[in-house]
């Protein structure tokens, strides 16, 4: 549920917009306004506002926009109740003038409000400090009281769905163009940003069903990659695609595992083999996984797919590719005990990624203020 609240000085245009919406607006609530026209209502508000000359930004304006999952199920009077209760929590009383209008011209039904912060006694009842944040918290409180999902809860669900589909697309595709097409099939638009230094440098993911061209100026749909997961970075995806491409090229020109490893080493990659059981020389050892790392990758942090000092698990980034390489002739490495990983000390990255996804799908929302407080406490303990 998107929402906004701002204090400002208004003109009659604000009330005209509130009551018009291409002729589809419907006034659902008003208080201490006797006139029918927007110009006369503005004059009524202005007359009250001048009773407190210290307050220059005497109006509070904003909106609440419910997503389709909720908005179309709510009756107009229910949406109006959410708005009036939320406004009440930030200081609006029965002595404040206000007007609430439902707008239906856009994809998402939403409610706009214009409130006079100065009540009929000349008192400013709505503080301007952090008004947008406080109003958002008030809307969430009301939604919880009514048993409705909040914008935070809806956002968590959407980001979890995005991460699940994105990781599936990353594993199945080898480049950003194909990734975007695959995500499109899944109902998502992937928007990439780039710069001269790094090339592709950012990603935003938008659910196709959430696109609303009429309100995109009010709020930007979708989430940045860093908002979807703090475990997955654009640099990691770029490296992963680079590894896939190099592995496929090396595989084409290799008849056995030794040649495959040598081909990759020539391109600046290291190859480590993880066996199902403890490696034993002079016998065939069944391969569990193959890990690929680049010589300069130590500067990268652990991610959703990448493990520092070990690299990428082929069975995780592309199961088909991993299975194909396990079938390569191993005769040349039967006695090679170097560059291998002990199975018992190396947890499969599929399990790690699954755990991270599991944590993400069952999150606990922590406000930014609370998160900052805990960060400060941790710094003081050091």
N, C-alpha and C positions, 0 to 999 in steps of 0.2 A: 504494500500500500504506500504509494508516494504521497508526500504531504509537504507543505511549505507554509511559512508564516513570516511576514515582514512588516516592520513598522515604517511608515512613511507619511509624507504629506500628499494628499490626493486632490484630484479635481473631480468634477461631475462625471468625467469619462470613465473613472473606475466603476461607478455605480451603473453607468450605461452598459459597460461591458458585462458586468455581473448579471444584469437583467435582460441581456439580448441573446448572445450565443447563436447568432445566425437565425434568430427567431425561435429557437428551440428551448431557451432557458425557462425554468419554472421556479418561481419563488416558493420556498417551502417553510420559511420562518423569517420573522422580522420582530423588532422590539423598539418601542418608543419612536416609531416613524409613522406619521399621520398621512403624509402625501403619497400619491400614486406614481408620480413621475420621478425619474432619477435626478433631474435638476433640483426639484423641490426637496427631495430627500437629502441631497447633498447640502443644501442650504440649512436644513434642520440640523444636520450633524455639525456643520461649521458654526452655527449659532451656539451649540453646546460646547464645542471645542475651545472657543475663545474665552470660556470661563476659566481656563487654566493656561494663561499665556506662556508659562514656562515650558510647556511641552509643544515642540514644533512639529514633530512627526506624530500627529495625534491619531492617525488611522492604523489599524491592523488589517492587512489583507493577506489572503492565501487560499489554499485549496486542499482537498483530500481526494485522492484518486485511487479507487480500489481496482485491483487487477480483475480480469474477466472471471478468474476462479471464484471471486467473491462478489464483485460489484454487481453483476447482472442478477444475482440471487437476492440482493438486498432491495427492499422497498425504499422508495424515496424518503419516507418518514424515518426509516431506520438509519439511513445515511445521515439525515439531518440530526438525528439524536446523537450519533457518534460525534458529529461536528460540534454541537452545542455543549455536550458533556466535556469534550476535550478543551474547548474554549473556556469553559468554567474552571477547569483545573489550572489554567494559566492566568486567571484573574478576572475574566469577563463575568459580570453580575447581571441581575435582572434590572439594573439601573443603567446599563450600557446600551446605546443604540447599535443595532446591527441588522444586516440583511444577508440571508443565505439563499443561494440559487443553485439548483441542479442543472448541470450542463450535459446534454446528450448528443451534441453534434460530432463528437470524436468517438474513437473506437472504445475508449474506456469511460464509462459514466463517472462523473466527478462532481464535487460540490465546491463552489466558491463562496467566500465570505468577505464582507467589509464590516469592520467593527470600529466604533468610536472608543478609543482608549479612555477618554474622559467621560465619566458618568454624569448624570443630570445634576449632580451636586457639585460638579467641578473637580472631582477627584480622579487622578490617573490611576486606574485599577490594574493595568497591565504593564508590567515592567518590560523594558526593551532588551535587557541583558540576556543574551543567548536565547532569544525568543524562538528561533527556528528549531533549535535543539530541544527546548522545553516543550514546544508544541508537539514535536515528533514523539517524545516520550509520553506525553499526555494521550495522544492518539493510540499508542500501543497499550497503555493502561486500560483505556476504554474497550479496545478490541479484546483484550484478555478477559475483562469483566463480562463481555458478551459472548465469550467462547469462540471468537474469530481468530484466524491466523493473523499475526502481525506482519508488517513489511519485512522485519528481520527474519522471522521464521520462514516466510515465503522465499526470501532471498537465499537462505541456507539450503532449502530444498532445490531451488533452481541451480545453484552453484554445484551442488552434489551431482545433479543430473548432467550438468555441463562437463564436469571433471570425468565422470564415468564415460561419456561418449567421446570426449577428447582423447583419453588414454586409449580407447579402442581404436580410434582413427589413427593415432600416432603409431600404434603397433602394426596396423594394416597397410599404411602408406609410407612412401619413401621421400616425399618432398612436400613443400608447403602448398603448392598448387593442387596436388591430389588430396592433401589434407582438407583444404577448403571445400573441395567438391564432395568429399565423403561426409563432412560435417553438414553440408547443405542437404544431403540425402536424409540425414538424421534430424533435420529441422532446425539447424543452427546456421547463423552467418558468422564467419570468422573474418574480422577486420584486422589487417596487419599494418603496422606503422614501421617506418624505416628512416635511417639517417645515413649520411655519407660515410661516416666512420665505421659503423657496425653492420650496415645493410639492414636486414630485418631486425628490429629492436623491440617490438612490442606487439601485443595481441589483445583484441577485445572480442568477446563472444556474446552474441545476441540470439535469443530465441526468436525464431521467425514469428511466432504467434504474439510476441510482445511488441513487435514493431508498431509504432503509431506515429505516422508522419505529421499529424495535426498537433501533437504535443511534444515533439522531439526538442523544441526550443525550451520547454519547461524542465525536462529531465532527459538525460541520455540513457537509452535502453542498454541492457546488457552489463557485463562486468569485465574489467581488465583481468588478464591472466593472473596477476598477483593477488587479485581479490578472489579468484576461483580456487587457487591453491598456493600456499606459500612454500610448497615443496617442489613446484615445477616452474622452471624459468625458461625464457625463450632461448637462452644460450644452450641449455641442456637439450632442447628439442633440435636445435641446429646441429649440435654435436652428434645426436642420435641419428639424424638423417645422414650425416657425413659418414658415420660408421656403417650404416646399412649399405650405402652406395659402395664404399670401399670393400666391404665383405663380399658383395655380389660380384664385383670385378675380380677379386682375388679368387673366388670360387670357380669362375669360368676357366681360369688358367691353371687349375690345380687338380692333380689326380689323387693326391693323398694329403693327409693332414700336415705333413712337413712342408710340402710345397705351398699349401694354403698359408701357413704361418710365415714362411719366408716372403711370400708376395705381400702380405700385410706389413711386415717389418720394413720392407723397402719403401712403403708409403708412410712410414712413421708411426705405425701402430704396434702395440704389443699384444700377444695372445697368451692367455692363461687357460689351462684346461682344468675343469672340476670333474673328478671321477666319482662314481657312485660309492665305491668303497675306497679304502686306503690304497694308494698307489703301490704296486709291487713290480719290481723290475723283471724283465725277461718273460713277461706274460701279457696277454691282452687284458687291458683294463677298460671296463665299460664307462663311457663318458656320460656324465650327468648334464654338464653345461659347458659352454665356451664363453669366456669373457674377453672383451676387446677394449683396449684403452689406447688413448693417444699420448705420445710422449710429453706433450705440454699440458695435459689435462689436470695436473696436480693443483693448478690454480683454481679449478672448479670446486664448488662445495657439493656435499651429498645432496641428491635430489630424489625425485620420485622414481626415476629409472637409473640414475648414475650413482655409483659408489666410489668414493675417493680412494685412489691407490689400487683400485681393482678394475673399474671401468663399467661397461655395459654388458649385461647378461643377454646373450642372443636368444635364449628361450623366452626372455621377458619382453624384449623389444620386437621380436618377430618369431613366434613359435615355429612357423613353417621353415624359416631360415635356419633356426637352431637344429631342428630335426634333420634337415638335409645335410648339415655339416657333420652331425654325429655319425652319419653313414659313410663318411669319407674313409678311404683305406688308411688304417692306423699302423700298418706294419713298420713304417719308418719311425714310429715314436714309441714302440713297445718298450724299449729300454731307456727312454728319455724321462728322467725323473725331475727335470728342471721345468720351471714355469708352469707348475700345476698348483691347484688349490685343494686343501683337505676338505672333503665334504662335510665332516662333522663340525668344522669351524666356520663354514660359510653358508649362511642361511640364504635360501633362494630369494632373489629380488622380487619374484612374483608374490611371495608371502609378505615381504616388506611393503610392497606397493599395496597389496590387499589390506594390510593393517592400517596403512595411512588412509586408504579410502574408507575403511570401516570407521576410523576415528572421525573422518570428515562427515560421513553420513549420519553420525550420531553426535553432533556438536553441542557445545554449551555456549550460548552467546554471552560475551563479556563486552561491556561498553568500553569505548575508547578511554574514558576517564579512569575506569577501574583498571584497565590494562596498563595505563601509564603509571598508576599508583603502585602496582605490583613490580613494575620495572624499576621504579625508584627504590623500593624496599630491597630488591635483590642487589642493587648497586651498593646500598649502605652496608649490607652484610659482608661484602667482599673486603 
